[in-house]
């Protein structure tokens, strides 16, 4: 009976580790895209605002500021993902050290 219980716990930990690693890879791939997107949109916003300011085009200044705000939102999302990735790494370390407790809300196993 104890062997069966230990086997169930081992399988659960292995499944969690597999899911954690998959999720962390997904987040890292997404973050690379978000970083490039952030810099591109931020540059477009700054460039648009500079050109619009030079030619005194108020509507384009607002558009440039809007691009910059949108870039900031992308950056915030990337930072949140980085924090989640760090928490996932801590779970991996806990699994390796043998003191992992499955109480995280970060992993949604149904989507993996």
C-alpha positions in Angstrom: 0.0 0.0 0.0 2.8 2.4 0.9 4.6 1.6 -2.3 1.5 2.4 -4.3 1.1 5.8 -2.5 4.8 6.7 -3.0 4.4 5.8 -6.7 1.4 8.1 -7.1 3.3 10.9 -5.5 6.4 10.3 -7.6 4.3 10.3 -10.8 2.6 13.5 -9.7 5.9 15.2 -9.1 7.3 14.0 -12.5 4.2 15.3 -14.2 4.4 18.6 -12.4 8.1 19.0 -13.3 7.3 18.3 -17.0 4.5 20.8 -17.0 6.6 23.4 -15.2 9.4 23.1 -17.7 7.0 23.3 -20.6 5.3 26.4 -19.2 8.7 28.1 -18.5 9.8 27.5 -22.1 6.6 29.0 -23.4 7.0 32.0 -21.2 10.6 32.5 -22.2 9.7 32.3 -25.9 6.9 34.8 -25.5 9.1 37.2 -23.5 11.7 37.3 -26.4 8.9 38.3 -28.7 7.5 40.8 -26.2 11.0 42.4 -25.7 11.4 43.0 -29.4 7.9 44.2 -29.8 8.3 46.6 -26.9 11.4 48.2 -28.4 9.8 48.4 -31.9 6.6 50.0 -30.7 8.4 52.3 -28.3 10.7 53.5 -31.1 7.7 54.1 -33.4 6.0 56.1 -30.6 9.1 58.2 -30.0 9.7 58.8 -33.7 6.1 59.7 -34.3 6.0 62.1 -31.4 9.3 63.8 -32.5 8.1 64.3 -36.1 4.7 65.4 -35.1 6.2 67.9 -32.6 8.4 69.3 -35.3 5.5 69.9 -37.7 3.1 70.9 -34.9 0.6 68.1 -35.6 -1.3 67.6 -32.4 -3.2 64.5 -33.5 0.0 62.7 -34.4 1.6 63.7 -31.1 -1.3 61.9 -29.4 -0.8 58.9 -31.6 2.9 58.8 -30.7 2.1 59.0 -27.0 -0.4 56.2 -27.5 2.2 54.0 -29.1 4.5 54.7 -26.2 1.8 53.9 -23.6 1.1 50.6 -25.5 4.8 49.8 -25.5 4.8 50.3 -21.7 1.9 47.9 -21.3 3.8 45.3 -23.3 6.8 45.9 -21.0 4.7 45.4 -17.9 3.4 42.1 -19.3 6.9 40.9 -20.0 8.0 41.8 -16.5 5.1 39.9 -15.0 6.0 36.9 -17.2 9.6 37.1 -16.0 8.4 37.0 -12.4 6.3 33.9 -13.2 9.3 32.3 -14.9 11.4 33.0 -11.7 8.7 31.3 -9.6 8.6 28.3 -11.9 12.4 28.0 -11.6 12.0 28.0 -7.8 9.6 25.1 -8.1 12.1 23.2 -10.3 14.7 23.8 -7.6 12.3 22.6 -4.9 11.6 19.4 -6.9 15.3 18.8 -7.3 15.9 19.3 -3.6 13.0 17.1 -2.6 10.9 19.7 -0.8 8.4 20.6 -3.5 4.8 21.0 -2.4 2.2 21.3 -5.2 0.4 24.5 -4.2 1.2 26.8 -7.0 -1.5 28.6 -9.0 0.8 29.4 -11.8 0.4 26.1 -13.7 -2.8 25.4 -15.5 -2.3 21.7 -16.5 -5.3 21.6 -18.7 -3.7 23.9 -21.3 -0.4 22.1 -21.7 
